[in-house]
Amino acid sequence: MATSDHMKRLMGASSWIRRMFEEGIELKKQVGEKNVFDFSLGNPITEPPEAFFKAFKELADNPKKGLHRYMPNLGFTSTREKIAQYYSKEFNHNITLNDVILTNGAAGAINVFLKSILDPANEVIVFTPFFAEYRFYIDNHQGRMVVLPCDEDFIPDLKRLEKSINYETVAIILNTPNNPTGKIYPSEFYKKMVEIVRKRSKELNRVIYIISDEPYRKIVYDNKKNPTLFDYYEYSVFVTSHSKDLALAGERIGYLILHPELPSKNELLNAMAFSNRILGYVNAPATMQYLIESLLGESVDISSYQYKRDLLYNALIDAGYDVKKPEGAFYLFVKSPIPDDIKFIQHLKTYNILTVPGVGFGLDGYFRISYAVEDWVVEKSLPFFKQAIENLPL
């Protein structure tokens, strides 16, 4: 059976991240793995914290009866209660288990939520640069992605937001700390954004949700704080996973929390439970649900990420690159020294450096470096980044 035309179009626009990663595999075969500096994939390089292995061993030695059976689509009640308790303190809001749904990672959470709120042709607003998969998540549920710009500091353009909200607008997706920029949106931005959204929502007599996608929430530097959208807007939704903070990307464990004061949330929660089921996830993995109950306050040691951030940032600045210092996550979003970012990343490839062009995140003229890599990759690459900018292609 032939692949659908729609799927062919989606695959044609698919992730530059995966494309560059696959090019890296071929390059390593040609020149040797230790001679390739692959910064393409945001795959956590750290191992889970010791507390994870301790909890895993405890569970293996003392099996929990019924752990591997079917469960409610929203997830184990005990896990949802633990999450609610933890984030009630974290956000200083009275969150209950009825505000929480366990999902297959943050990606599953976003898809479950969009499935529950989107009618065909409804619009979801994202800001450049954005995580490339948002485009496909929105398309999955027959929505339309509306892309709006940011300023030079990667703060979303609120004037454009106000003009772009219309009756078909049902949601806005924010990602903080941001992939690919590492930007943390400040409180003042949230206040101004919410004022605009409330105003337009009232004018249109239309509910507009704001989805805060925060899988990097605990990976922040220089004592920065990540504000919570819950302080400003009752139609907000918090999404996260333990892919990054516990280095459990392969375990697909995440969750979604509704603002505790969100109106009609029981209807929405029922819709999400149903979406979880019919999308084929059914439940988040049972073992991981149980394990994270005791790990919500844990995190990988981010000092290794900070070391690589500082080393790369300082070396790139010294070499003449234009880059904003990331406040969180594990990416640098660097201004391309030439206007054509695709041409420049191909130039970097001649020095065996693999990065991802900004066009893959909706913002050309930049490229992304993921420093979720071994230390040696960063350390050995620095002279080649310098040579690349000193010998720019014509």
C-alpha positions in Angstrom: 0.0 0.0 0.0 1.4 3.4 -0.9 2.1 6.0 1.7 -0.5 8.8 2.0 0.3 12.0 0.2 -0.3 13.9 3.5 2.3 11.7 5.3 4.8 12.3 2.4 4.4 16.0 2.8 4.9 15.8 6.6 8.0 13.6 6.2 9.4 16.1 3.7 9.1 18.8 6.3 10.3 16.5 9.1 12.9 17.3 11.7 16.3 18.7 10.8 17.5 17.3 14.1 17.0 13.7 13.0 18.4 14.5 9.6 21.6 15.8 11.0 21.9 13.0 13.5 21.7 10.5 10.7 24.3 12.4 8.7 26.5 12.2 11.8 26.2 8.4 11.9 27.5 8.1 8.3 30.3 10.6 9.0 31.5 8.6 12.0 31.7 5.5 9.7 34.0 7.5 7.4 36.3 9.3 9.7 35.9 7.5 13.1 33.6 8.3 16.0 36.3 10.3 17.9 36.8 12.6 15.0 33.2 13.7 14.7 31.6 16.4 16.9 27.9 15.7 16.9 25.8 18.4 18.5 22.6 17.5 16.7 20.5 15.5 19.1 19.1 16.7 22.5 19.6 13.3 24.1 20.5 13.6 27.8 24.1 12.6 28.3 23.9 12.2 32.1 22.8 9.0 33.9 19.8 9.0 36.2 20.5 10.1 39.8 21.4 7.4 42.3 18.0 7.7 44.0 16.4 6.3 40.8 18.4 3.1 40.9 17.8 2.7 44.6 14.0 3.0 44.1 14.2 0.7 41.1 16.1 -2.0 43.1 13.6 -1.6 46.0 10.7 -2.2 43.7 12.4 -5.2 42.0 13.1 -6.7 45.4 9.7 -6.0 46.8 7.2 -6.3 43.9 4.0 -4.2 44.2 1.0 -6.4 43.7 -1.1 -5.4 40.7 1.6 -3.0 39.4 1.5 -4.3 35.9 -2.2 -4.6 35.4 -4.6 -2.1 33.7 -5.1 1.1 35.6 -7.4 4.2 35.2 -6.5 6.1 32.0 -5.5 9.1 34.1 -2.8 7.1 35.9 -2.3 5.6 39.4 -4.2 7.6 42.0 -1.2 7.4 44.4 1.2 8.9 41.7 -1.3 11.7 40.9 -1.6 12.5 44.6 2.2 12.7 45.0 2.5 14.9 41.9 -0.3 17.2 43.2 1.4 17.5 46.6 4.8 18.3 45.1 3.6 20.9 42.7 1.2 22.5 45.2 4.4 23.5 47.1 6.4 24.2 43.9 3.8 26.5 42.5 2.1 27.6 45.7 -1.3 26.6 44.4 -3.7 24.1 45.8 -3.3 21.3 43.2 -5.2 18.1 43.7 -5.0 14.7 42.0 -8.0 15.7 39.9 -5.8 18.2 38.1 -3.2 15.6 37.1 -3.0 13.2 34.2 0.0 10.8 33.6 1.1 10.6 30.0 3.7 9.1 27.7 6.2 11.9 28.1 5.6 15.6 27.5 4.9 14.8 23.8 2.1 12.5 24.8 0.7 15.2 27.2 0.6 17.8 24.5 -1.0 15.5 22.0 -3.6 14.4 24.6 -4.5 18.0 25.4 -4.7 19.1 21.7 -6.8 16.1 20.9 -9.2 17.1 23.7 -9.6 20.8 22.7 -9.1 21.1 18.9 -11.8 21.1 16.2 -10.7 21.0 12.6 -9.1 24.3 11.4 -8.7 25.6 15.0 -5.5 27.5 15.4 -2.6 27.0 17.8 -0.1 29.8 18.2 3.7 29.1 18.6 6.6 31.5 18.6 9.9 31.2 16.7 12.1 29.6 17.4 10.0 26.6 18.3 10.4 22.9 19.0 10.0 21.4 15.5 7.6 18.6 16.5 4.9 21.1 17.5 4.0 21.4 13.9 3.2 17.7 13.7 1.4 17.5 17.0 -1.0 20.2 15.9 -1.5 18.6 12.5 -2.2 15.3 14.2 -5.5 16.8 15.4 -6.4 18.7 12.3 -5.3 22.0 13.8 -3.4 24.8 12.1 -0.2 26.2 13.5 0.2 29.9 13.5 3.9 31.0 13.8 4.7 34.4 15.4 8.1 36.0 15.8 10.2 36.8 18.8 12.6 39.8 19.4 16.4 39.6 19.3 16.3 38.4 22.9 13.9 35.6 22.0 11.0 37.1 23.8 7.7 36.6 21.9 6.3 39.6 20.0 3.1 40.5 22.0 1.9 43.1 19.5 1.8 40.4 16.8 0.1 38.1 19.3 -2.7 40.6 19.9 -3.3 41.0 16.2 -3.2 37.3 15.5 -5.7 36.0 18.0 -9.0 35.4 16.3 -12.1 33.2 16.8 -10.3 30.1 15.6 -7.5 30.6 18.2 -7.8 28.0 20.9 -4.3 27.6 22.4 -0.8 29.1 22.7 2.2 26.9 23.3 5.2 28.3 25.3 8.4 26.3 25.9 10.5 27.4 28.8 13.4 27.0 29.3 13.3 27.1 25.6 14.5 24.5 23.1 16.5 25.8 21.1 17.5 29.1 22.8 17.7 28.2 26.5 15.6 31.3 27.2 13.5 31.5 30.4 10.5 33.8 30.0 10.4 36.4 32.8 7.4 37.2 35.0 6.8 40.5 33.3 6.3 38.8 30.0 3.7 36.5 31.4 1.8 39.5 32.9 1.7 41.3 29.6 0.8 38.2 27.6 -2.0 37.3 29.9 -3.5 40.8 29.7 -3.6 40.5 26.0 -5.1 37.0 26.0 -7.8 37.9 28.5 -8.7 41.0 26.5 -9.0 39.1 23.2 -10.7 36.2 24.8 -13.4 38.5 26.3 -13.9 40.3 22.9 -14.3 37.0 21.1 -16.2 35.2 23.8 -13.7 32.4 23.4 -11.6 30.3 25.8 -7.9 30.4 24.9 -5.6 28.0 26.7 -1.9 28.6 27.3 0.2 25.4 27.3 3.5 25.8 29.2 5.8 23.0 28.0 8.6 22.7 30.6 10.6 19.4 30.4 13.7 21.5 31.1 12.3 23.2 34.2 15.0 21.9 36.6 17.9 22.5 34.2 18.6 26.2 34.9 21.8 28.0 35.5 23.2 31.0 37.5 20.4 30.7 40.2 17.7 31.7 37.7 14.1 31.0 38.6 11.5 29.7 36.2 8.2 31.6 36.9 5.0 29.6 36.8 2.1 30.6 34.5 -0.3 29.4 37.1 0.3 32.7 39.0 -1.2 34.6 36.1 -3.8 32.6 34.2 -6.5 30.1 35.2 -6.8 28.7 31.6 -3.2 27.5 31.8 -1.8 24.0 31.5 1.6 22.8 32.7 3.3 20.0 30.8 6.5 18.2 31.7 8.4 14.9 31.7 11.3 13.3 33.5 13.3 12.9 30.2 15.7 15.6 31.1 15.7 16.2 34.8 16.0 12.5 35.7 17.6 11.5 32.3 14.8 9.1 31.6 14.1 10.0 28.0 13.7 6.4 27.0 11.1 5.6 29.7 8.4 8.0 28.3 7.1 9.3 31.6 5.5 12.7 31.8 2.3 14.4 33.0 0.0 17.3 32.5 -1.4 19.5 35.3 -4.5 21.7 34.8 -4.7 25.0 36.7 -6.6 24.2 39.8 -9.0 27.0 39.2 -9.7 26.2 35.5 -13.5 26.2 34.9 -15.2 23.0 33.7 -12.1 21.0 34.3 -13.9 17.8 35.0 -15.2 17.7 31.4 -11.7 18.4 30.1 -10.2 15.8 32.4 -12.7 13.2 31.1 -11.8 14.2 27.5 -8.1 13.8 28.2 -8.6 10.4 29.8 -10.5 9.4 26.6 -7.8 10.9 24.4 -5.1 9.0 26.2 -7.0 5.8 25.5 -7.9 6.3 21.8 -4.5 7.8 20.8 -3.1 4.4 21.7 -1.0 5.4 24.7 -3.8 4.1 27.1 -1.5 4.8 30.1 1.9 6.1 31.0 4.3 3.2 31.8 3.2 1.6 35.1 6.6 1.0 36.6 7.8 4.5 35.9 4.6 6.0 37.4 5.2 4.2 40.6 9.0 5.0 40.7 8.6 8.8 40.2 6.5 9.0 43.4 9.7 9.1 45.4 11.7 11.1 42.8 9.8 14.3 42.2 12.3 16.4 44.1 15.4 14.7 42.5 17.4 15.9 39.5 20.5 15.0 37.6 23.6 17.0 38.5 23.5 20.0 36.1 27.0 21.1 36.8 28.3 19.0 33.9 25.9 20.8 31.6 26.9 24.2 33.0 30.6 23.4 32.4 29.9 22.6 28.7 27.6 25.7 28.3 30.3 28.0 29.7 33.1 26.4 27.7 31.2 26.6 24.4 29.7 30.0 25.0 33.0 31.7 26.0 34.9 30.0 23.1 32.3 31.0 20.5 32.2 34.6 21.7 36.0 34.8 21.6 36.0 33.3 18.1 33.5 36.0 16.9 30.2 34.2 16.9 27.0 36.1 18.0 25.2 34.1 20.7 23.0 34.8 23.7 24.0 33.0 26.9 21.4 30.2 27.7 19.6 30.5 31.0 18.5 26.9 31.0 18.1 23.6 29.0 21.2 22.3 27.1 21.3 24.2 23.9 23.1 27.2 22.3 21.2 29.0 19.5 23.9 30.8 17.5 23.5 33.5 14.9 24.9 32.1 11.6 27.9 34.1 10.4 26.4 34.1 6.9 22.7 34.6 6.1 22.2 31.1 4.8 22.1 28.9 7.9 21.8 25.6 5.9 24.9 26.6 3.9 26.8 27.4 7.2 26.0 24.1 8.9 27.2 22.3 5.8 30.3 24.3 6.1 30.7 23.2 9.7 30.2 19.6 8.5 33.5 20.0 6.5 35.1 20.4 10.0 33.2 17.3 11.2 30.9 19.4 13.3 27.2 18.5 13.2 24.6 21.1 14.2 21.0 21.9 13.3 20.0 24.9 11.1 17.7 27.5 12.6 15.2 26.9 9.8 14.4 23.6 11.5 13.0 25.7 14.4 11.2 28.2 12.3 13.9 30.9 12.4 16.5 30.9 9.7 19.8 32.7 10.1 20.7 30.7 13.2 21.9 27.2 14.2 21.5 25.1 17.3 24.2 23.3 19.3 23.1 20.7 21.7 25.7 20.3 24.4 24.1 17.1 25.8 27.4 15.4 24.8 30.5 14.0 26.3 33.0 16.7 27.5 35.6 15.6 24.9 33.2 16.5 22.1 33.0 20.1 23.3 36.7 20.4 24.2 38.0 18.9 20.9 35.6 20.8 18.7 36.5 24.4 19.8 39.5 24.9 17.4 37.3 23.7 14.5 34.5 26.2 15.4 37.2 28.9 15.3 38.6 27.7 11.9 35.1 27.5 10.5 34.3 31.2 11.2 37.8 32.3 10.0 37.3 30.5 6.7 33.7 31.3 5.7 32.3 30.0 2.4 31.8 32.4 -0.4 
